[in-house]
Every structure is written in C-alpha cells, then in structure tokens.
Amino acid sequence: MAAFEYLALDPRGRQQKGLLEADSARQARQLLRDKQWSPLDIRPARAREETGVGALSLISKGLSARDLALVTRQLSTLVQAALPIEEALRAAAAQASSAKIKSMLLAVRARVMEGHSLASSLREFPSAFPELYRATVAAGEHAGHLGLVLDQLADYTEQRQQSRQKIQLALLYPVILMVASLAIVGFLLGYVVPDVVKVFVDTGQELPALTRGLISVSNLVKGWGWLMMLVVAALVSGLRIALRDEQLRRRWHALILRLPLLGRMARATNTARFASTLAILSRSGVPLVEALDIAAQVIANLHIRDKVVEAAQKVREGGSLTRSLEATGEFPPMMLHMIASGEKSGELDQMLARTARNQESDLAAQIALLVGLFEPFMLVFMGAVVLVIVLAILLPILSLNQLVG
C-alpha cells in the first residue's frame, strides 16, 4: 500500500489537501469520492523532501526537536510492544498533530513497505532525521534491538531539547533587561532631557560642562538615533553574510574560543554535545571510528570540529581515543580522564554519558554566573545613567540659585 497526496473539493466547495494510503491512484480517488469529495489531483507522495515544491507538497524540511522526540518515543513504545515497524509508523502517523509529520511518516512507511530498511527510508528526509539519528537506527536494526535504540534516541532528543530550553530561559531575562535599559535610556535622552534642559538654555546662563555634554548626547540621539540603529542593523546583517564564508567562519569560531567567559561556555557546550552524541552512538553499537565522524558533525564550532576530525583520523590509524582527543587541546582534563577510565574498563559509553552530564552541569553553572553578574551590572549601569542625568539637571539649578543669592 502506497501513500498518495491529494487535492480535492469538499461538499462545501473548499479545497482540501492531504495524504492517504491506497493500493493505487484509482483507489485513492474512490476513497475521496466515498467521503463526498471531488478529487482534483492525485499523485504519489514525494519520496525526497528536496522535490517538495508545487501545489500538493505537504512534506517540508525539518522537524523540531520536540516533534522528533515525540515521534521517536511513540515508535519506541509501539516497536517494543512487538508491533511491526510498518504498523508502528501507521499508528504514529495517525497520532501526528500536524499534516507535515503525518505525511512524512506515511511516506517513510511506503518506503518500508517496498522492502527498504527503516534507516534507508529515513535517509530520504535528511533535514528531519539527521545522520546521527539514521546511523543509530541502522545500528539498532542490525543488532535486532530497534525498540531499545529508539527509546535511547528519544531520551537523547528530549535531553537535548531540555538543555536548549534551559539555556534559552536563562538568557531570556538578561536580554529583556538589556533591551529595556537601552530603550529607557534612549527615551530619556531623546524626549525627556531636551524639554527639561531647554529651560536652562533659554536663561542664557553658562551651563556646566556635564549639562552641555548631556545636551550634545541628547541632540545626537534625537537627531541621529534612527541612523545609528540602521548602522547597527547593517553591521549585524553584514557580519551574518560574511560568516557564510567557511574560512572566515572558522576564524570567527576560533576567536570566540579565546574570549574569557564566552570561550569557556562555547567549549563546554560543544564538548558536552560531542560526548553525549558519541555516548548514544557507542551504546547503540555504532563502530567508534564511524561514531566519531558522526559526532563531529553535531559540533557547531568549526574550530573544535576540525580538531575532532583530526582525532578521528588518528583513531582510524590505531591511536587511542583519549590521546587523540588530548592532542586537540580543546577538551577539559577531567573529561579526558573519564574517557581514559572508560577505555580501560570497557565502559566507554557510560563514561561518555557521565562526562556529558558533568559538562552540561558546568555549562549551567557558567550561565548562572554570567546571568548573576549581568543583572547587577545592568542595575549599576542604569543607576549611573540616571545619576548623570540628575546631576546634569541639578547643576544649572544650583548655579542659578547661587546667582540669585
């Protein structure tokens, strides 16, 4: 039974599109007519997401981490309940909350029904199911414990999503505080200060240097604030466009690693991601050399990724994992000691998972430190700005009182 995309008119005359399973396009049309729908177009579901253009395309690129974890958890539960993989895919598609996920799962099921393995069927959608996912599923199919591997994949995906959410929530408050502070300062300088200081300017008295400086800054913000915002936006856009060049992006990533606090956070993030990915691949039975190549691709920092690729080549030539990673100079000593212990005891996957948790805990502590330092810094900054504005306004008043006295 194959999957077909359809475009039809419902009894109210509205266009409906979706995906259904049928033995042939003729049967698909008949199924639509049974629902009192008038079929306009019926065609086989597209196998590859790159061809997803046109009026009937339901399969779009990518799945969110939450959706991927949910689908994986459902498949794991169904497969461990001894349900055949094609039936598990159909049940997961029926439970899907969006047409995109349903279409993708039914297209994968159609490939499985044609005799392809689950891993090769998932390969048709590389944006939704990354190489790590497909390699782990292939190892589970080969070893005969697909349900267990899918369960581990669901845990891994959920942990990654939770870690990402924790980081985003931790950074949300400082970003809001910074934006609000800059907006308040801009409003004061652009609208409040000019009206207040205008009174002293009209008196004709010589104003203190602080007041004159504040007036200059206020005039600059009021007259050219929009241009400064455009320049900042243009610089950010230009940087993003420039970073599309791979060599420039490598130098930028290497520069980030040399920054005092941001570099430590970037290194902790990437090494934790590498360790957790390598742990699940090793635990699923993927050969170490292949697992290293896959785990290197999940590292966002290109400088660290290149070092890991070099380490993978050394392991391929017969070197130990610990010494190969140590030669990169990018992994913390504690992580290397734990990996060495795992190699000696034969429990590499468990030690990798433990060191990944340690790295994530260290990252969470660093983010908490950064947020803890940022909040009082912004409060001091706002207090200093308000103090300068108040002094700039009070000094002419005091001078005027002295003249009157």
N, C-alpha and C positions, 0 to 999 in steps of 0.2 A: 504494500500500500504506500503510495507516494503522497507528498504534500503539494497542494496547489494554491496559488494566490488567486484571488478573485476580485472582480469589481462588478457590483450588481446594484439594482434598484430595488428598494424595499417597497411594500404596498403603499407607502405614503409618497413615493417618488424621490426619496433621498438616496444619494449614492452611499453605498456601504462597501468597504474593502476589508479583506481579512485573509485568513488561511484556513484550509480544511484538508482533511485526508480522504483520499478516494483511490480506487484502482485505476481510474483513467479520467481524462478531462471530461468525457461524456458523462460519467457517473457524477463528477463534481457538479456539472450543470444540472443534472437531475436532482441532486441533493438541494441545490439552491431553489429549484422550482418547487420542490416539496415544501419549502418554507414560504412559498408565495413570493419569492424574489425573482426578478428578471436578470439573468446573467448578462453582463456586457463584455467581460473579458475573463478568460481563464487561461492560466499558464502555470507551468511547473515552478515550484519555489526555487528561487535563485540559490545556487549552491555556494557561491562566494559573495562575501559582503562587498567586494570591490565593484561588482556589477549591479549593485543596488541603486540604480537610477531609473527613473521612469515613474509612470503613474501608479504602478502596483507595488512599488518597493516598500516592504514593511521592515526589512532587516537593516537596521542602521548600525553604525560602528560602535563598538564598545558596550560594556556593562559596568555599572557602578559596583564598587566593592561590596556594598550591602546586598545588591541583587545577586551578584556572583556567589556570595556566601550563602544566601537563602536557597538558591538553586542547587548548590553543591550539597547543602545539608539535606534537602529533600531527596536528591538522588542517592545519597549515602544511606538514608533511612530505608528507602524502597529497595535498594540492592541488598542491604543486609537482611531484609525481610524475605530474601530468596525470590524476588521478583525479577524476571528477565529484563535486561537493560533497555530493550525497546519499549516494554510496558512501563518501566520506570520513567523513561523520557516522556511517554504519552501522559502519564499521571502528573509529572512535574509541569508539563505544558498546560494541562487543564487547570492547575493551581496558579499559573502565572497571572500576575496582576496587570500586565501590560501586553499589548499586541506584539510589541517588538520581541519580548522574551519568548512568548508563545510561538511566534513564527520561527525564531532561531532554534528552539528545542525541537519543533516538528521537522525542520529542515535537517537537523542532526539525526533525528530518528529515521528519516527517509534514507539517509546515507547508511545508517546501521542496518536497516532492512535490506539494503542492496548487498550486504556482506562485508562492509568495511568495519574496522575496529572503532571503538568509541574515540580513541586518541586521534586517529586519522580523520574521523568525522569532525572533531572539534578543530582540527587544523584548518578547516575551511573558514573559520572565523577567528583569525589571529588577534584582532583587536579586543574581542570579548573574552577569549581564552588564551592568555599569554603562554609563552613557551614553557615556563615553569609548571603551569597547570597541565599542559598537554604531556610533558615528559613524565610528570608524576602519575598521571592517569595511565600512560603507556606502561610504566613500571608495575603499577597495580594490576593491570590486565595480564601482563606477562607472568607475574608471580601468583596470580589466582586469588588475590585478596583485594579486589577493587573496592568493595564496600568500606573496608578499613582505611584504605588510602583516601577515599573521598571524604571520610569522616575527618582525617587529619588535615586534608585540604580545607575543609570548612572551618576547622579550628584556626588554621593559619590565616585564612582570609578574614575571619572575624577579629582575630587579634590585631592584624594589620589595620583594619578599619577602626578599631577601638583606639589604637595608638595614635592614628592620624587625627581622630576626633579630640583626643586629649590635648594634643599639641595645638590644634586649631582653637579649642576653647581657652587654653592657657594664654594664647597670643591675642585673643579677641579683645579682652579688656584693655591691655596696653595700647592697642591700635585705636580703639574708640577714645581712650583718654587723650592720646596724642592728637587725633583729628579734632576733638572737641577743644583742646587747648589752643591749637593753631587757629581754629575758627573764632574763638573768643578774642584772642589777641588781634587777629585781623579786623574784627568788628570794632574793637576799642580804638585801634589806630586809624581805621578808615572813617568812622562815623561819630564816635563819642568825643575823642580828643580834639578834632578840629573845631567843633562847636564850643567846647569849654575854653580852649586856648584863644579863640577869636576875641573874647572879651579883653584879654590882656594885650593882644596885638593892637586893638583899637585905641587903647590908652596912650600908645606911643612911647611908653617907657622901654628902657633897655631890658630885655629878657635875659635870664640866666642861661648859661651855656647848655645845661641839661634840657631846659624848655625848648631852646632853639633846635637842639638835636632831635627832640621828640617831634617837633613840628615838621622837620625835614623828613623824618621817617614816616610820619603820618601822611604827608603830601605824596611821598613815594608810593606808599601802599594804596592810597586813594586813587592816584593818577595812573599808576603802572602795575597795580596788583594783578589785574587780568592778564597783562603781558607776562608777568613773572610766572603765573600759573601755567600759561601756554608754553613757556620755555621749559618749565619743569616737566610737563607732559611730553613735550617733544624730546627732551633728553631721555626720559624713561622709554619712550617708543623707539628712539634711535638705538638705545642700548639693547633692547629686546631684538631688534632687527639685526644688529651687529653680532649678537650672540648666536645667530643661526649659523654663522661660520664655525665649523667644528674646531679648528685650530685656536681661534680666538676664545671659544667657549672653554677649551681645555686650560688656557692660560688664566681665564677668569676663575675657574674652579680651583686651580692651584693657588691663586691669590686668596680666595675665601678661606682655604685651609690654614693660611698663615696669619689670619686675623685672630686677635687674642681670645675672645669668647665665642664669636661666631664660628671660628675654625674648629673649636672643640665640639660644638654642637653638630656641625656638619659631619665631622669624623665619626662621632658617636651614632648619629642617625644612619649613616651608610654602612658602618661596620655591623650594627645591630641587624639591619635588613639583610646584609650578606650572611650573617651567621644563622639567622632564623630560616632563610631560604635554603642554605646548604644543609641545615638540620633536617628539614622535611624531605628534601631530595634523598639524602643519605638514609633516612629512616624508611623511605619508600622503596629502597633497593636500586636507585639510580647509581651507576658507577661513579666513583669520585671525580675522575677527570671530566666526564660529561656534566656532573653536577656543578663543578667549579665554573665551567663555561657558561652554564645557565645562570648560576648565582651571580656571576659578574655582570650580567645584563640588567639585573634589577638595581644595581648601584647607580644612583643618579649623578654622583660626582665623577666626571670623566677621568680626572687625575687618579683617583683611587681605583676606578675600573681598569685603567690601563695597567696599574700595578698588579691587580688581581689576575689579569690575563697573563702577565709575565709569570706570576706564581703558578698558574695552571700549567703553563708550558714546562716549568721546572718539575712539577709533579708528574707530568706526562713523561719526562725524561728519567724518572726514577727517584726524584727527591722527595723528602717528607713534606707533609702539608705544613707543619709548624715552621720548619726552616724556610720554606718558600714564602710563607706569609710574613715571617720575621724580616726577610730580606727587603720587603717592600717599604718598611719603616712607617706604615700607616696604621698598624693595629696596636692597641694598647698591650703592655706586657702581661697583665692579668688574663686577657683573652688568649694570648699565645700560650701561657702556662696551662690553662684549662684545655685547650686543644691538644697540647702535647700529652697531657694526662689522659685524654680520651683516646688518642692514638695508641698509647702504651697499654691501656686497659681493654681496648676493643669496644669502647662505648663512645665512639666519636659523635654519633648523632645526639646522644643525651647531653654530652658536654657542650656541644654546639648550641643546643636549645637553652641550656643553663646560662651560657655566656651571652646569648642573645637577650635573655631576660635581665642579666646584670647590666648590659649596655643600655637597654631601654630604661632601667631604673636610674642609671647615671644620667641619661638624657633628660628624664623627667626632673631630676634634681637640678640640673643645669638650667632648664627652662624656668623652674620655680625661682632659682636665684636671679635669673635675668628679670623676671617679672617683679620680684621683690625689690630689685634695685631700680627698676624703671619707674615704678609708682612714686616713691619719694622724690626721684629726680624730676619728674614732671610737676609734682607739687611745689618743689623748690623753684623750678623754672617759672611756673605761673605766679608764685609769690614774688619773685624778683621782678617780673614784668609789671605786676600791679604796683609794687613799691616804686619802681622808676616812674610810672605814670603819675602816681600820687605826689611824689616829690616834685616832678616837673610842673604840676599844677599848683602845689603849695608854695614853692619858692617865689613865684611872682606875687602871690598874695602877701607873703611875709615882707617882701621888698616894698610893696605898696603901702602896707601898714607902717613901715619904718618911715617912708616919705611923709605920710600923713602926720605921724607922731612928731 
